[in-house]
Amino acid sequence: MNIQALRVLGLIEGLSFLMLLFIAMPLKYVWGNPILVKYVGMGHGILVIAFVLVLFVVCERKKWSLNMFVAGLVAAILPFGTFIYDRKLKKMQG
């Protein structure tokens, strides 16, 4: 695993979170159609777990600080967080 893999996975995870928040959830609570929450939510959950696992591996291999790992965890739970975290990763990648 490398920084590029973490960046790609972070962007996909971030997009899945936005789809959950801005497409699936309104369909469920405004229009009464919960089906997308089930599938998008499950996909997003899998992507979050994968992101955290890859984050851990990259942090271990690159000998990053605990702060960098925690920042990645926080980014994974905040809307638009992985996009902001990606900017930091891009600078580190060179």
C-alpha positions in Angstrom: 0.0 0.0 0.0 1.2 3.5 -0.8 0.0 7.1 -0.5 -1.6 7.0 -4.0 -3.7 4.0 -3.0 -4.8 5.9 0.2 -5.6 9.0 -1.8 -7.8 7.1 -4.4 -9.6 5.2 -1.7 -10.2 8.4 0.3 -11.7 10.1 -2.7 -14.0 7.1 -3.4 -15.0 6.9 0.3 -15.7 10.7 0.3 -17.9 10.4 -2.8 -19.8 7.5 -1.3 -20.4 9.6 1.9 -21.7 12.5 -0.1 -24.0 10.2 -2.1 -25.3 8.8 1.2 -25.9 12.2 2.7 -27.2 14.1 -0.3 -29.0 11.5 -2.4 -29.9 8.4 -0.4 -30.9 10.1 2.9 -33.2 12.7 1.2 -34.8 9.9 -0.8 -35.5 8.1 2.4 -36.7 10.9 4.6 -38.2 13.3 2.1 -39.7 11.0 -0.4 -40.1 7.8 1.7 -37.9 5.6 -0.4 -35.3 3.9 1.8 -33.8 1.4 -0.7 -30.7 3.5 -1.6 -29.7 4.0 2.0 -29.4 0.2 2.3 -27.0 -0.2 -0.6 -25.2 3.1 -0.5 -24.9 2.8 3.2 -23.4 -0.7 3.1 -21.0 0.3 0.3 -19.9 3.4 2.3 -19.4 1.3 5.4 -17.1 -1.1 3.6 -15.2 1.8 2.0 -14.7 3.4 5.5 -13.3 0.2 6.9 -11.0 -0.2 3.9 -9.8 3.4 4.2 -9.0 3.0 7.8 -7.1 -0.3 7.1 -5.1 1.2 4.3 -4.5 4.4 6.4 -3.1 2.2 9.2 -0.8 0.3 6.8 0.5 3.5 5.1 1.1 5.2 8.4 3.1 2.2 9.6 5.2 1.9 6.4 5.9 5.6 6.2 6.4 6.0 10.0 3.9 8.8 10.3 2.9 10.2 13.6 -0.2 9.3 15.6 -1.5 12.7 14.7 -1.5 11.9 11.0 -3.4 8.7 11.7 -6.0 10.4 13.9 -6.4 13.2 11.2 -7.2 10.4 8.7 -9.8 8.9 11.1 -11.4 12.2 11.6 -11.4 12.9 7.9 -13.3 9.6 7.3 -16.2 10.6 9.5 -16.6 14.2 8.5 -18.4 15.3 5.2 -15.8 16.5 2.8 -13.1 15.4 5.3 -11.3 13.0 3.0 -11.1 15.7 0.3 -9.3 18.0 2.7 -7.1 15.2 4.0 -6.2 14.4 0.4 -4.6 17.9 0.0 -2.3 17.1 2.9 -1.5 13.7 1.4 -0.8 15.3 -2.0 1.8 17.6 -0.5 3.4 14.7 1.3 3.5 12.6 -1.8 5.5 15.3 -3.6 
